[in-house]
Amino acid sequence: MRHNIYAVLFFAFVLSGACSTIGPSGEDMEKQYSKTATTLSDFSYKIVGYYEEQKLSIPKDFDTKQFFVVLEKKYPDQARVKDIRDGYKVSVRSVDGGYSVMLCDPKTDVKIMEDLSCHVDHVEIKSWQSGLPATCDFESDWKQYCE
């Protein structure tokens, strides 16, 4: 009988450990991704400002490489730039005089968020909040988010 109690306790311990390692909780994801969204908004502020200082629009060929080049020149906290570059699959495109940056999970290719740079104070698309996995594709109907 004593062995059965130990077996049950051991099984409960293993099961509780396995459940806790499946993935981050919704609360943990909200903390992590909210911080990332704030960083992207801050990036947007710096990038838009960089081009406005030169009295230029975002280039029509603005892409991921140029996104990081500007951030390496203008963003004071390079550790945050590195965290985004290393922690996500980052895709950038030019849109109507602005740009869009999309972050996806590098392992699952699920879209986490997309910042359309039309509001420098927030990220427009927070896919992680929907609870449903979103494909890692740019928003085709992006203008609705910029009104």
C-alpha atoms as one frame of an Amber mdcrd trajectory, in Angstrom:
protein
   0.000   0.000   0.000   2.809   2.371   0.869   4.355   1.885  -2.612   1.051
   2.858  -4.222   1.004   6.176  -2.364   4.539   6.941  -3.514   3.625   5.980
  -7.088   0.590   8.284  -7.033   2.609  11.154  -5.555   5.390  10.617  -8.091
   2.875  10.537 -10.966   1.200  13.741  -9.703   4.583  15.450  -9.421   5.626
  14.442 -12.944   2.255  15.440 -14.378   2.280  18.866 -12.728   5.811  19.496
 -14.002   4.885  18.473 -17.521   1.878  20.787 -17.559   3.930  23.729 -16.422
   6.466  23.282 -19.225   3.989  23.054 -22.116   4.200  26.766 -22.832   3.759
  30.208 -21.395   0.466  31.068 -19.783  -1.799  33.724 -21.253  -0.647  36.111
 -18.552   3.027  35.457 -19.330   2.393  35.966 -23.043   0.544  39.216 -22.342
   3.493  40.529 -20.310   6.086  39.476 -22.878   4.201  40.626 -25.964   2.957
  43.864 -24.401   6.564  44.766 -23.663   7.511  43.872 -27.242   4.600  45.961
 -28.586   5.826  48.938 -26.554   9.299  48.444 -27.995   7.915  48.331 -31.558
   5.990  51.559 -30.933   9.183  53.152 -29.689  11.019  51.867 -32.774   8.310
  53.387 -34.967   8.720  56.735 -33.252  12.473  56.681 -33.923  12.201  55.494
 -37.530   9.457  57.954 -38.508  11.415  60.725 -36.772  14.603  59.741 -38.577
  12.984  60.235 -41.972  11.037  63.354 -40.944  14.281  65.009 -39.760  15.539
  64.604 -43.313  12.182  65.794 -44.747  11.761  62.399 -46.430   9.066  59.744
 -46.545   9.759  56.145 -45.713  11.416  54.747 -48.874   9.203  52.686 -51.198
  11.711  49.835 -50.927  11.888  49.968 -47.102  12.522  46.447 -45.841  13.783
  44.451 -42.875  17.417  45.271 -43.582  16.760  49.046 -43.726  14.567  48.810
 -40.612  17.496  47.474 -38.599  20.021  49.841 -40.220  17.991  52.856 -39.031
  17.540  51.361 -35.567  21.281  50.697 -35.285  21.879  54.387 -36.052  19.108
  55.964 -33.981  17.921  53.657 -31.220  19.725  54.206 -27.913  19.106  50.741
 -26.426  20.746  48.290 -28.817  19.935  45.377 -26.488  16.239  45.899 -27.277
  17.003  45.932 -31.011  18.925  42.673 -30.607  16.084  41.113 -28.581  13.627
  41.780 -31.410  16.025  40.664 -34.142  16.981  37.457 -32.313  13.655  36.599
 -30.693  11.265  36.873 -33.623  10.942  36.315 -37.327  10.871  39.974 -38.443
   9.394  41.089 -41.767   9.125  44.698 -42.931   7.435  46.282 -45.944   6.719
  49.768 -47.199   3.055  50.835 -47.143   1.723  54.110 -48.524   4.535  56.384
 -47.313   4.933  54.460 -44.076   5.913  50.921 -43.228   4.683  47.789 -41.559
   6.735  45.497 -39.344   5.422  42.048 -38.539   6.733  39.762 -35.811   6.136
  36.033 -35.983   7.179  33.146 -33.789  10.346  31.741 -35.413   9.479  28.151
 -34.443   5.771  27.992 -35.285   5.552  30.767 -37.924   2.500  32.162 -36.114
   1.947  35.915 -36.421   2.268  37.651 -33.062   1.782  41.305 -34.030   2.030
  43.820 -36.825   2.859  47.482 -36.365   1.687  49.624 -39.265   3.550  52.756
 -38.071   0.461  54.902 -38.642   0.142  55.401 -34.862   3.511  55.753 -33.183
   1.948  55.278 -29.755   0.657  51.704 -30.230   0.862  48.550 -32.309  -2.223
  48.217 -34.468  -2.518  44.420 -34.784  -1.985  42.270 -31.693  -2.631  38.789
 -33.047  -1.588  37.070 -29.832  -4.653  38.499 -28.080  -7.137  36.713 -30.354
  -6.357  33.301 -28.904  -6.285  31.869 -32.424  -3.063  31.272 -34.346  -2.696
  33.786 -37.180  -0.713  33.064 -40.312   2.547  34.923 -40.688   1.278  37.176
 -43.483   1.063  40.945 -43.719  -2.387  42.414 -43.226  -3.902  42.993 -46.669
  -6.642  45.348 -45.412  -4.227  47.469 -43.386  -5.839  50.869 -44.058  -8.719
  50.136 -41.678  -6.209  50.112 -38.799  -4.846  53.531 -39.703  -8.110  55.494
 -39.663
